[in-house]
């Protein structure tokens, strides 16, 4: 008997079939303090076609810059009822929408503060590994000093910074999986 590597299989399509119960559009409980914001957008493939069976997983700090996690021991307040985590699925035209709290600044390498951001993992059929990126906010003075943004060519920042819409407190942010205008993804190791 010889040992051969088997061919790999792509993931899915099972997100819409079995995992949508984990998703919801409102990550901030009604009693959560902080500035409520809405992020809406689309997940698109390299040809600009909608990806109707994707899932976005969002991790973030609260408005004080503290994560609802036992390893975050900062002396900052926690928000009751705000988990700092959520999942949202794309619909048939690749669109997603979620409501959350605008995060505060969190410590980064060398204890330098990072600009307010959301960490987003993207799962969809055809991907063997999740893609990890961030959503930043326009007009934040700390964007220019953020350690992760400083790793990216400034001409590509537009793929990471949400755009304000005509609706106050609502931002548009799209994910382009590959090709022209590809979203910046970070290698976080596995």
Secondary structure in CASP SS format (residue, H / E / C, confidence):
PFRMAT SS
TARGET T0000
AUTHOR 0000-0000-0000
METHOD secondary structure of the structure
MODEL  1
X C 1.00
X C 1.00
X C 1.00
X C 1.00
X C 1.00
X C 1.00
X C 1.00
X C 1.00
X C 1.00
X C 1.00
X C 1.00
X C 1.00
X C 1.00
X C 1.00
X H 1.00
X H 1.00
X H 1.00
X H 1.00
X H 1.00
X H 1.00
X H 1.00
X H 1.00
X C 1.00
X C 1.00
X C 1.00
X E 1.00
X C 1.00
X E 1.00
X C 1.00
X C 1.00
X C 1.00
X C 1.00
X C 1.00
X C 1.00
X C 1.00
X E 1.00
X E 1.00
X E 1.00
X E 1.00
X E 1.00
X E 1.00
X E 1.00
X E 1.00
X E 1.00
X C 1.00
X C 1.00
X C 1.00
X C 1.00
X C 1.00
X E 1.00
X C 1.00
X C 1.00
X C 1.00
X E 1.00
X E 1.00
X E 1.00
X E 1.00
X E 1.00
X E 1.00
X C 1.00
X C 1.00
X C 1.00
X C 1.00
X C 1.00
X C 1.00
X C 1.00
X C 1.00
X C 1.00
X C 1.00
X C 1.00
X C 1.00
X C 1.00
X C 1.00
X C 1.00
X C 1.00
X C 1.00
X C 1.00
X C 1.00
X C 1.00
X C 1.00
X C 1.00
X E 1.00
X C 1.00
X C 1.00
X E 1.00
X E 1.00
X E 1.00
X E 1.00
X E 1.00
X C 1.00
X C 1.00
X C 1.00
X C 1.00
X C 1.00
X E 1.00
X E 1.00
X E 1.00
X E 1.00
X E 1.00
X E 1.00
X E 1.00
X C 1.00
X C 1.00
X C 1.00
X C 1.00
X E 1.00
X E 1.00
X C 1.00
X H 1.00
X H 1.00
X H 1.00
X C 1.00
X E 1.00
X E 1.00
X C 1.00
X C 1.00
X E 1.00
X E 1.00
X E 1.00
X E 1.00
X E 1.00
X E 1.00
X E 1.00
X E 1.00
X C 1.00
X C 1.00
X C 1.00
X C 1.00
X C 1.00
X C 1.00
X E 1.00
X E 1.00
X E 1.00
X E 1.00
X E 1.00
X E 1.00
X C 1.00
X C 1.00
X C 1.00
X C 1.00
X H 1.00
X H 1.00
X H 1.00
X H 1.00
X H 1.00
X C 1.00
X C 1.00
X C 1.00
X H 1.00
X H 1.00
X H 1.00
X C 1.00
X C 1.00
X H 1.00
X H 1.00
X H 1.00
X H 1.00
X H 1.00
X H 1.00
X C 1.00
X E 1.00
X C 1.00
X E 1.00
X E 1.00
X C 1.00
X C 1.00
X C 1.00
X C 1.00
X C 1.00
X E 1.00
X E 1.00
X E 1.00
X C 1.00
X C 1.00
X E 1.00
X E 1.00
X C 1.00
X C 1.00
X C 1.00
X C 1.00
X C 1.00
X C 1.00
X C 1.00
X C 1.00
X C 1.00
X E 1.00
X C 1.00
X C 1.00
X C 1.00
X C 1.00
END
